[in-house]
Amino acid sequence: VQGPASDSMPAARRPVLKVVARRTSDSCPFLNEELAFELCPGEVVWLRGASGAGKSYTSLHLAGLAKLPGAEIHMEWDPSVAAAQRIGFLFQKGVLIDSLSLAANLALAAEAAALPADSDAIAAALEAVGLSPSADGSKMPGELSGGMLRRAALAQILAQRKRVVILDEPFVGLDPPVAGEITALLKRVAAEHGISLLLISHMAERAAALSPAATVSLERARPEDGDAARQDADLSGLRFAVRASRRFADYFLISAPLIAMAFAATGAALSMLLADMLQRVDVVRIIATFLTRYLAGNPALPLILQLVDGVVKQNEAAAKRKLYALAIGSVFTIELGPLLTALLLAGRIGGSYAGDVAMMASTSQVDLLKVLGVGPTAWTFLPALLAAALAAPLLSLLGTAVALLMGAVVGGGGGFDMISPDEYWREMRPLLLERPEGQHLLKFAPLVNVYRSLGFMLCTMGISQLCSRSRRRLQPRHVPLVITSAVVLSCLAILFLDWGFSQLFVRLDGGEPLGGEADFSFDGPAGE
């Protein structure tokens, strides 16, 4: 590497940046033992080579966006170049912040570089690349053509006064006339602003039109695909069953820890509140207050109060234990289990699916499916719906089981020491495993848990599908709104549907009362 340029060297030829890259291991994508080039104001260096030779990796390393494997890169900058003005990157096809207008994108760039971001500065940057501040400044990135988007991205770089600009395949996807305009623009901007350009391009004709001062060729270290060992392509994703199973693995396996932790916290909190309340409740005092109010003046009142005191005290602890177990079991199995699971999965599954389909729509993948004759609903929605319909009840049962387990821990010796684990599960067994004679099938607690969670998930997926297809032409900036809408509307629908399920539950024929087989021994004073 040569030392710093001498003061006698003309400013136009004084290198802005000197680069030396040395190969250090076989993981390096190119075979060249050493690469060396320098970038001078107004000049172009063409970095060329076969696909996979490391052109993009090298440029990303120079820009600080990635690390080139198996190589060491030394960069020597002109001391007069401020760090904030060193390297700009013109990504393939041009990249702007999708949620900001063109003018706002330029203002963001200028402010980030602590440079003027007023309307005059923005107008100057737009005019420098052939765009109109009045006609184009208010446009969104999604409204720009390919050529305009590259012009706008270059204007953003100019707004930061970058001295070196990396051009990553700047002509890809452009018609020849537009590509010619971009070529002329790059030459003019480089000359007028003294910018050094590092060009990465497979298009030799376009690269030659930029009159590169130097060409750096990378020799690919790995063999071309045709010379490599032949590997059969994975076509399994074409099958419906495979797509559905992959969705199921995503929905269930990734959601399971969230569900388990949420239900552990909820189960512990609710169990503690219930156990504490039951321990604080003085049943004898409540009954005595009631009797004193309604039997005032009755000569038998003292005897009745004495009888109540003996009977209730003898059976109060057993009643509270049974009430604790039945309350925890019923609340989580019938109500909280499906509801809490559904609200969590509205974001985890519903939001994920809506975002996935919205992103496909914004990148024209949905249109591609239609052109190919593949139904988008069959390709995306049906496998996701099947996977979600299987995952939701299983996750609801998992969460309910965790909550019931926390109820045993909190109520047992590890918490309030109210009920032993054996008694807790013995009281829980009829609710979970035994359907009383005459009870409507739809009131059997485990089945309630399943059909509620299934209903909630079908509702969530339907709303997510509608939200993701609500706009005919989605832009990437719309994707967060689609996800948010799907999650919020799904949660509201779940709450409304939960009310409907509760109305159905209480209006079905009852069967045995909850805890109807309680067997309390009323010995004490009553037996005497």
N, C-alpha and C positions, 0 to 999 in steps of 0.2 A: 504494500500500500504506500503510495507516494505521500509525502508530507503535505502540509497545508500549502495552498497556492501562494506564490510570492506576491508582494504588493505591486510589483511591476507588471503582473499579468493583466491583460485587459479585462474589465469587469464582465464583459459579455462572455468570455471564455473561462472565467474563474468558476470551477465546479461548485455547484450548490451542495452536491452530495456525492461522496465516493463510496462504493460498495464492493466488498470482497467477501465471497462465500466459499468456504472450504468444506469438502465432503469429509465426514468423520466416521461414518458407519454405513452398513448396508441398508439401513432403514431410510437413507436419503433417496428421494425419488429420481435424482439424476446421477449419471455416471461421471460427469465432469469433476475432476479433482479440485479445480478452483475456477470460480467465476469472478471477473473483475470488470467493473464499468463505472463511469462517472456521468453525472447528469449536470449539464450546463444550462444557463438561462436561454430560453427560446429554442432549445434543441429537443430532439426525440431520440430515445433509445428503445429499440424493438427487442423484446424478450420473446423468443420463439422456441418451438419444440413440439413434439408429439403430445397428444393427450396423456396425462398422467406423468409428465416429465417434471412436474413441480413448479410450473410457471405461476399458478395461482397461489400455491403455498409460499413461494418466495415473495410475491407481492404482498400477501397478507402479513408475512413476517415483517417486511419493511414498514408496513402501516401499523404494526403493533397489535394486529387482530388475531394472530395465530403464531405458532412456533414451528419453523421448518424442521422436521425430524432428520436426524443423522447429519446435521451440518452446523457449522458455526458461521455467523454472519457478522461482519464488522462494518459499521456505518460511521463515516466521518463527515460531519456537517460543516458548512461554512459558518464560522463563529458569528457572523453578522445576521444569520437567519434565526429569528426567535422561534422557540419551541412550538408556540401556538400556530406558527405559520409554515410549518415544515411540509407535511404530507396531506393531500386530499385524495379521496378514492372515488372514482366514478365507477359504480357497480354496473354489472351487466344489466342492460335495459333501463338503467337509471332507477334510483331508489330515493323516494322522499317520504316524509312522515305523512301517512295517508289521511290522518285526521285534521291536517292543517292545510290551508290554502297555499298556493305557490308563494305569494308574498310573505305569508307567515313562516313558511319554511326558510326563506332567506333571512328573515328577521331573527329566527331562532339561531341560525348559523352565525350571524354577525354578533349577536349578544353573547353567544358561547365563547367567541373569540375576543370579547371586550372591545368590539369595533362598533362604529355608528350603525344603528338599525333603523334610522329614520326613512321616510318615504323617498327622499332623494337618493340615498345610498342603495335602497332596494331597486329603484328605477334604473339606476346606473348599471347595476349587475344584470338586470333583465335585458336592458338594451344592448349590453355587451355581447349577449348570445343571440340576439335577433328576436327577442320576445318583447311584447308590448306591455308596459306596466298597467295601462288602463284596461286593455282587453284580456290579458292573460293573468294578471296578478291575483285576481279573485278566484281563479279556477282551482278546483281540487285536483290532486294527482290522478285520480281515476278518470278525469275528463280529458287528459292529455294524450295525444298520440305518441307513438314510440319515439319519433324524432324530437317532439316537443319535450318529452320527459327527459331525454338526454341533455337537451339544451338547459332545461330547468335545473337538473342535477349539476351541470357545469356552472351555472349561475350561482348556485349555493356554495360551490367551492370558491368561486371568485369573491363571494361576500366575505369569506374568511381570509382572503389574500394569501392563499397557499402558494408556496414556491415550487413544490413538486406535486404533480398529479399523476396517479396511477390510473391507467385506462384499461379496465378489464373487459375485453371483447366489446368495444364500443359500437361496432357495426352490426352485431348479431340482430337478426330480425328486422332489419331496415331494408326498404326497397332501394335499388341502386341510386335513383336520384336523391333520396333522402340521405343515404350513406355518403354520397358526394358532398352534400351540403354540410354534414357533420364533419367530414374531413377538412373542408375549407374553413369551417368555424374553428376547429382545433388548431389549425396552422395559424390562423389570424390571432386567436386569443394568446397562443404561446408567444408569438412575436411581439404583440402589443404589450403584454403584461410581463414578459420575461419569465414565463413559467416553463419549467422542465417537465417533459412528458415521458413516462415509462409506459410503453404500449405493450399490451398482451393481446395478440390476435393471431388467428389462423388464416386470416384473409390477406394473402401476400400482396395482392394488387392494392388494397386499401392501405396497407402498411407502407408500401413503397410510395404511395401518393403523399404521405406525410414527410417524406425525405428524411428518414432517420439518420442521425449522425453516427450511430453505431448499432450493430446487430449482435445480440448475445443468443447463441443457440444452446439449448439444453438437450442432452442426450438421455433418453429415457432408460432408467436402470432396470425396470421390469419389462418382460416380453410383452408384445402386443397380444391382445385377446386371442387372435388366431393361432399364435404360437404356444400359448399357454395350455396347460392340461385342460382338456375339455370337461366342463361340468354341466350336468343337466340343470336347466332352469327350474326353479320352484314354481309350479303352476297350481299348487294346492289352493291358493287364494281364490281361484275361480269357482270353487265349489261352495255352495250355500252353507253346508254343514261346517266347513272349515271357518268361514267368515263368522258364523254364529258362535262357534266354540271359542274363537279368539276374543270376540266381544264378551262372552261369558267369563272367560278368564280375567279379562280386564275389569269388568264390573264387579265380579265376586271377590277375587283375590286382593285387589287393591282397596276395595271398600271394606273388607272384613275387619282390618285393624281399626278403622275409623268407627265402625259400628260397635265393635267390642269396647273400645275406650269410652265412647259416648254413653253406652248403656251401663258400663261399670260406674261412671260418675253419677248418672241419673239414678241408677238403682241404689247406690249407696246414700245419696242425698235424700231420696224419698223414703227409704227405709229408716234412716235416722230420724226424720221428721215424724213419721208415723209411730215409731217406737217411743220417742220422747213424749209425744202427745198421749199415747196410751198409758205410759207410766205416770203422767201428771194428772190424768182424769181420775177424780174421786167419785166412783159410781154410787156409793152409799150416800154421799152427800147430795148428789143430784136427785136420787130417788126420794130421799128424806125431805128435801125442799119441795118437791112436787106433791108428796103426800100431805105435808104440813099445810100447804096452800089449799088443797082441795078437800081435806078431811078435818079442817079446823073445827074444834068443838066436839068432835066424835070421841066418846069416852074410850074407844078401843085403839085410838091413835098411838099411845105409848107402846102397847103390845105389838101393834103392826110394825112400828119402827124398830122394835127390838128384834122381831122376826126377820124383817128385811135386812137388818144389820148382820145377823148371823148367816142367813142364806147367801146374800150377795158376797160377803167377805170370803166365804168358803169357796165360791165358784168364780170369783172375779178374775183371778189370775189365769185360770184355764180359758175363760171366755176371751180375755185379752190376747192370749196366745193364738187362739183359733182365729180371732178377728184379724190379727196381724198377718198371719199366713194367707188367709183368704183375700185380704185386701191387696197385698203385694201380688199374689197370683192373678187375681182378676184384673187389676189395673194394668199390669204390664202385658198379660196375655191377650186381653180383649181390646184395650184402648191404646196405651202408650207404646207398646211394642210396634204395631203396624204404623202408628202415626209418626213417631220419632224417626223410624227407619225411612219412611216416605219423605219426610222433610229433609233428611240428610241426603237421600239419593236424588232429590230434585236437582241439587247442584252437582253431585258426583256423577250421576248417570244422565239425567235430563240435560243439564248444562253442557256436559261433555259431548253428548250426541248433537245437540243444536249447534255448538261451535264447530264440530267436525263437518257437518253438512253445509253450514254457512260458509266455511272456508272453501269447501269444494265448489260451491256456487260462485264465490267471488273469484275463483281461479279458473272458471269455465269448465271444471270437471263434470258438473251436472249436465251442461250442454253437450259435452263430449259423449257422455253415456247415451243421451237421446239420439245423437247423430249415429252412434254405433248400433242403435236399435236395442240397447239395454235399458230396461226400465229403471230409473233412479230409485223408485220406491222399493222394488225388489232387490236392488243392489245394496242399498244402505239401510232402509227402514225395517224391512222384515227380519233380517238377521239380528239387528239391534233389538227389535221388539221381542223376539224369542229369547234372546240372551237376558234381557232385563226382566222378562216375565218369569224366568227360572231363578234368577239371582235374587230378586226382591223378597219372595217368601222365605228363601233360605237365610238371607241376611236378617230378616225380621225374627225368625226363630232363633238364630244365633244371638241376636241382641237381647231377646226376651230371656233366653237361658242365662246369659251373663247377668242380667238384672235380678233374676230369681236367685242366682247364686250369691249375689251381693246381699240380698235380703236375708239369706241364711247366715252369712257372716256377721252382718250388723246385728241381727236379732239374737245370735248365739253368743258364745263365750268371748268371741273377738270383738264384741260391741257392747250391747245393752244387757246381755245375759238374760234375755226375756224368754227365749224358747230354744230348746236343744235342736241340733240339726236333724236328728231322727224324727222328732215330733213335727218339725217344720215341714219336712218332705212327706211325712205321713198325712198331714193335713192338706198338703198340696196335691197329693195323688188323685183324689176324686175329681178335682177340678181339671186336671191335665189329662188324665187317662181314662176316666170313667164317665160315660154319658148316662145321666139318670134316665130312668124309664119315663117316657112321656115328654122328655125335653125335645124341642124342635132341633133338627139337625143343624140349622144355621145359628144356633145359640151354643153349640159345643165349642168351648174356648179355643182349642187348637185350630179348629176349622175357621173360626172367626178371625184368628190371627192370619191365616193363610189368605182367605178371600179378601180381607181388607187390604193387606199389603199388595196383593195382585191387582186389585181395583185401583189403588193409588198409583201403581207403576204404569198401568195401561193409560191412565189419565195423563201422567207426566210425559210419557213418550208421545202421545197424541198431540199434546200442546207443544212439545219440543219440535215435532215434525212441522206443525203449522207455522211456528215462529221462524224456523230455518228456511221455509219456502215462502215467507210472506212477501218478500220483495222479488220482483222479476229480475232485476239486475243488481245483485249485491256487490258492494265494494269491500275491500278488507277493513275499512274503517267502520263498517256496519256490524262486523262480527261480534264485538263486545256487547253492542245493544241487543243483538239476537240472543246471546247467552243470558244476559240479564233479564230480558223479557221472558224467556223460557223458564228461568228459575222462579221469578216472582209470580208469574201467572200460574205455574204449576203448584207452588206453595198455597196460593189462594184457593185454587181448585181443590187441593187436597183437604184443606180445612173445611170447605163447603161439603165435600164428599164425606168427610168424617162425620159431620153433623147428620147427613143422610143415613149413613151406616148405623149411627147411634139410634136414630129414630126407628129404623128397621128392627134393631136388636130389641128395643124395649116394647115394641108392638107385637112381636112374635109371641105365640102361646108359651107360657112360662115353664111348665114342668115343675120339678122339685125346687123349693126355695134354696138359695145359696146357703150352704152350711146347714141344710135341713136335717142331716143325719148326726148333728151334734148330740153327744151323750154325756150330759152333765149329771153329776150325782148330787141330788138335793137332800143331803142328810141333815146334819146340823140341827138347829132349833125346829125346822119344819118337820123333821122326822120324829122329833120327840113329842 
